[in-house]
C-alpha cells in the first residue's frame, strides 16, 4: 500500500471527522484535523498529503482561509471544499483562480468524492 493516496480531512464537527475516517480509511491514508490551525500544524509534521478536503464553515478560520494559507506553502496538494451550503461567491472565486479543484456539498456522496481523490 505504498502508493495509497494520503488525505487530510478538516472539519470542526467530531461526528463528521469520525464518519469521514470510517468511510475512507480502508481505501486511503486518512489524517483528520478539527480546525484550520490544527491542520496547518499537521501539514508541518506529516508526510505531505495528496489531497486536502476542508469544511467551509469553521470557527476561527474558515476552510478557504485555511486553504489559502496552506496553498502558499504546499502548492502541489489538491484542495477541495466541503460545505453544507450552496456555492458562494467566495467559493466560486477560489474555483476560478484554481485555489480549490472542486467543492462538494454535505452530505457528500462517497463515489463522487472518491472519484475526485482518484483523479488527483
Residue pairs with C-beta under 8 A, 6 or more apart in sequence:
4 27
4 28
4 29
5 28
5 29
5 50
5 51
5 117
5 118
5 120
6 28
6 29
6 31
6 46
6 47
6 48
6 49
6 50
6 51
7 24
7 28
7 29
7 30
7 31
7 49
7 50
7 51
7 52
7 53
7 117
8 31
8 32
8 33
8 39
8 42
8 43
8 46
8 49
8 51
8 52
8 53
9 17
9 20
9 21
9 24
9 30
9 31
9 32
9 33
9 52
9 53
9 54
10 32
10 33
10 34
10 35
10 36
10 38
10 39
10 52
10 53
10 54
10 55
10 58
10 63
10 66
11 17
11 20
11 32
11 34
11 54
11 55
11 58
11 82
12 34
12 35
12 55
12 58
12 59
13 55
14 34
16 55
16 106
17 32
17 34
20 30
20 32
20 53
21 30
21 32
23 110
24 30
24 110
24 113
24 114
27 114
28 117
29 49
31 42
31 46
31 49
33 39
33 42
35 58
35 59
35 60
35 61
36 54
36 58
36 60
36 61
36 62
36 63
36 65
36 66
36 69
37 60
37 61
39 52
39 54
39 66
39 70
40 66
40 69
40 70
43 49
43 70
43 73
43 74
48 74
48 76
48 77
49 77
50 77
50 78
50 117
50 120
51 77
51 78
51 79
51 80
51 116
51 117
51 120
52 67
52 70
52 77
52 78
52 79
52 80
53 79
53 80
53 81
53 82
53 104
53 113
54 63
54 66
54 67
54 79
54 80
54 81
54 82
55 63
55 81
55 82
55 83
56 62
56 63
56 64
56 81
56 82
56 83
56 85
56 88
56 91
56 103
57 63
57 83
57 84
57 85
58 66
61 69
63 81
63 82
63 83
64 81
64 90
64 91
64 94
64 99
64 100
67 79
67 81
67 94
67 99
67 100
68 99
70 77
70 79
71 77
71 79
71 99
78 101
78 120
79 99
79 100
79 101
80 100
80 101
80 102
80 103
80 104
80 116
81 91
81 94
81 100
81 102
81 103
81 104
82 103
82 104
82 105
82 106
82 108
83 91
83 103
83 104
83 105
83 106
84 105
84 106
85 105
86 105
87 103
91 100
91 103
94 100
95 101
95 102
95 103
101 116
101 120
102 116
104 112
104 113
104 116
